[in-house]
Amino acid sequence: MIKKGYYGHWGGAFIPEILYETFRELNTFFEDVKKDQAFWNEYVQLMSTYSCRPTPLTYAENLSNRFGGARIYIKREDLNHTGAHKANNVMGQGLLVKRMGKKRVIAETGAGQHGVATATMAAKFGFDCTIYMGEEDVQRQRPNVFWMEKMGATVIPVTDGSRTLKDAINEAFRDWVSNMDSTHYVLGTVCGPHPFPEMVAWFQSIIGIEAREQILKAFGKLPARVYACVGGGSNALGIFQGFMQDDQVALVGVEAGGKGLASGEHAARLAGSDASPGVAQGYKTMFLQNSDGQMLDTHSVAAGLDYIGVSPILTDLWEKGRVRFAAATDSEVMDALELTMKKEGIIPALESAHGFVQAFKEVQNLGKDEAIIINMSGRGDKDIFTIANAYGDPSWKEFIIARAEQYKK
Ligand SMILES: *Cc1c(COP(=O)(O)O)cnc(C)c1O
């Protein structure tokens, strides 16, 4: 029945029979709001008062001088409420849920960022909220669990399988099947069954709409290239959409190269050669899987990029040659992060720093009369444990031990 939602031969909606009605309803509401300028205006208004839209476009003058090529501009999605572009998606879906008249939202979360954003939205709209999180991740991401619970969400640790993100997704689908009438599943990125890829991309397109206007105002012409990190692909598609019709603007997606593409410990789907076509989690794309279709273990220093699949919309754009893909390794990411902090006083999230790596590699090849934009999907504050650990900062370690000692007393 549901034929829409294909991008080339990628995408689709591979859902259990029992969810057909729920998806039909969701599709109907989404098709309605997509045509409704008043809905979009309400969304923009909400994001300008509750989040920080329009987010600024910052000219990174010191970095530009350091490399001596094109001017580097940074789109500041870190300045959103909850510190990343995720707010654009969850607040948009929140407005949609209100329109559907549902009162309960559920979500899956890996590192916890999407869980925090969803719990925030639920508190603001007065929805009941349940977050599914692998037990392993609950242990690793205590600060995010703390905030979700404080905002009134119920966090359910999932003890199945590897007790991480993919098990949390399965559990969230199980919940949805039993509570379809009252509940909306707030999917976190441009993946999963139709209409989620299109819907999430639509809400995130606000990034590109703003960025295009801002660069024309600041620089007087379009950028030569736009860089963004790619986990599921929502921040990348968000900014890319602003330049999709401008053939002279190269669009570059940067995936997690982890310990290197040859190591097998990475999450490079389109930049590497380890992924193959498959259907999982309700959609068709390039997955990191073995020849039996078992999903592989991925690795990245950035939890938000550590995912087996990638948006079917991006896979199509990759196949058509409109979006180019590269990978950044964990150690390259730490170097780019350090340089950006020292030169600009800006702390990118580990995820976002992947985009910076590739931009820094290429910017020297472009002339001073050109510009590039890096989409900074989020702020790095959340990564303090990982970053401090990676730098082996001894005084940070002392601080953590002293804190732990205090709690023992
Ligand atoms: C979640 C997250 C990502 C990855 O998600 P996409 O859907 O690929 O954008 C990237 N950056 C940050 C800061 C995130 O929190």
The ligand as an SDF file (V2000), in Angstrom:
LIG
                    3D

 15 15  0  0  0  0  0  0  0  0999 V2000
   23.1740   12.7070   17.0500 C   0  0  0  0  0  0  0  0  0  0  0  0
   24.2480   13.5840   16.5730 C   0  0  0  0  0  0  0  0  0  0  0  0
   24.8350   13.4400   15.2890 C   0  0  0  0  0  0  0  0  0  0  0  0
   24.4920   12.3290   14.3230 C   0  0  0  0  0  0  0  0  0  0  0  0
   23.2070   12.3520   13.8190 O   0  0  0  0  0  0  0  0  0  0  0  0
   22.8520   12.7760   12.3220 P   0  0  0  0  0  0  0  0  0  0  0  0
   21.4610   12.2870   12.1590 O   0  0  0  0  0  0  0  0  0  0  0  0
   23.8050   12.1170   11.3930 O   0  0  0  0  0  0  0  0  0  0  0  0
   22.9590   14.2600   12.2500 O   0  0  0  0  0  0  0  0  0  0  0  0
   25.8010   14.3510   14.8950 C   0  0  0  0  0  0  0  0  0  0  0  0
   26.2050   15.3360   15.7210 N   0  0  0  0  0  0  0  0  0  0  0  0
   25.6880   15.5010   16.9530 C   0  0  0  0  0  0  0  0  0  0  0  0
   26.1930   16.6120   17.8040 C   0  0  0  0  0  0  0  0  0  0  0  0
   24.6980   14.6380   17.4230 C   0  0  0  0  0  0  0  0  0  0  0  0
   24.1960   14.8170   18.6570 O   0  0  0  0  0  0  0  0  0  0  0  0
  1  2  1  0
  2  3  1  0
  2 14  2  0
  3  4  1  0
  3 10  2  0
  4  5  1  0
  5  6  1  0
  6  7  2  0
  6  8  1  0
  6  9  1  0
 10 11  1  0
 11 12  2  0
 12 13  1  0
 12 14  1  0
 14 15  1  0
M  END
$$$$
